[in-house]
């Protein structure tokens, strides 16, 4: 869909394959959006109770729209000539789409004979191409595009963090006991003959804890003593001592390097576990915050509902007040009219009393003379 330089305009092209082989009475296109409103094309390939192609523009999402919605739009519908571009058949109109008239178009858009005329090129290789161009004029009620919630970024991040925590829990690193195995193997090879007991004991202490202060020197001294012994050691023991002594610096360096690296490993492992605990705690706190936010949303919705009720009561009160104002004005106007009529009647009464007084005097005179 292309809507250059005007967000209220857009177009949509729909290709229908195997047109002659279709058995369905009517087809809907995919929905497309113009000016935030969803639209689709409705076609009756064999006509809507007519020998013509029937073609309409339709609102697909009426079930989700508010009561009383309307959309006023100018639009055109075309069948494209696929042989000679520019000789397509196009019709334009304008309509106010409502709940009762959610689609609008042409029952007799083009005759089926003209549509399938091979000279025209409206149907090429069994394919019909329909184009809709829409310009939305007004939308009521106006569309309310919901902004991103402020918590969306938190949900996105902590969802990823939760997956990261789960992966960390299932892929933890463990450290074996190779040092102990090596120590045990070396210790098991220590001879126990009396004449070299002191050297063997020193060697044993060194091998059990090579990493104590000055242990390297004690080990060197013990090896030197044992290497000069002629009894109490088997040939294999002598060979092992000679081999170790010949590579003394390298072997002890390897042990010390391992100890340092192992210490670094244990430190980083501890720090990793601390970071993991902090990360997991953050995730748990996020869940708590999310629950609190959900509670606040519910409170806001309840407040909004109460505000709506208050607004409704306010509008009812204002409406009743307007009626009261009209009734009061009618009463006031009626009172003024009656007040004027009372004044007129009072004047008439005064005149009538004066006349009555004259008539009574005359009547009394007449009665006094004859009665």
Beta strands, then each sheet from edge to edge (+ up, - down):
strand 1: 9-16
strand 2: 27-28
strand 3: 32-34
strand 4: 37-44
strand 5: 52-58
strand 6: 70-79
strand 7: 89-98
strand 8: 103-111
strand 9: 123-124
strand 10: 127-140
sheet 1: 1+ 10- 6+ 7-
sheet 2: 1+ 10- 9+
sheet 3: 2+ 4- 3+
sheet 4: 2+ 4- 5+ 8-
end
